[in-house]
């Protein structure tokens, strides 16, 4: 698709004004200017437009506009908005949160009967002692071999040579009952006995 003559003229005028034409092309264009008054008028129009654009004041940086607007608002509001020094604000949110927490604690202790608090403390101590006892039992069972948890209790994998010792020590370790006994022959670690035990209080 060929370019129209008007578009071609506009490009050549721009190149002429920007001094981008080669000497030969520049001479040809000046000769054409002398021969075509409409091209000369178009060139004059471009020159006038450039003169107007060059006469405009320089663009104001964006930050300067924002600063000028903030300054005007600051003056009119007497420093209420956009103050030069930030004002220290009272921390209402923190005070409200502390007050709500204090009210919640007061309500919690006011609604709970006073005799319930020692009972709660006893339950916590009992649970803690039960956990400690359970840890001691697990350590004692682990001395005999590998422990594998099951749904109701656990499996204890014991070397066949220690089977009798495990049976005799089990009542001392805790209230456990042997539910099932499985024998593993010729395993890589020798003959093994698997005791499935459950806790019975």
Residue pairs with C-beta under 8 A, 6 or more apart in sequence:
9 39
9 42
10 42
12 21
12 29
13 39
13 42
13 43
13 46
14 46
15 21
16 26
16 29
16 43
17 43
17 46
17 47
17 50
21 29
32 39
33 39
33 40
33 43
34 40
70 82
71 82
73 81
73 82
74 81
74 82
74 83
74 84
133 174
137 173
137 174
137 176
138 147
140 169
140 173
140 174
141 147
141 154
141 156
141 173
144 156
144 158
144 162
144 165
144 166
144 169
145 156
145 157
145 158
145 159
145 162
145 192
146 156
146 157
147 154
147 155
147 156
147 157
148 154
148 155
148 156
148 157
149 155
150 196
152 179
152 198
153 176
153 179
153 196
153 197
153 198
153 199
154 196
154 197
155 194
155 195
155 196
155 197
156 166
156 194
156 195
156 197
157 192
157 193
157 194
158 166
158 192
158 193
158 194
158 195
159 189
159 190
159 191
159 192
159 193
160 183
160 190
160 191
160 192
160 193
161 190
163 193
166 193
166 195
167 178
170 176
170 178
170 197
174 199
175 199
175 200
175 201
176 197
176 198
176 199
176 200
177 197
177 198
177 199
177 200
178 195
178 196
178 197
179 196
179 197
179 198
180 195
180 196
181 193
181 194
181 195
181 196
182 193
182 194
182 196
183 191
183 192
183 193
183 194
184 191
184 192
184 193
184 194
185 191
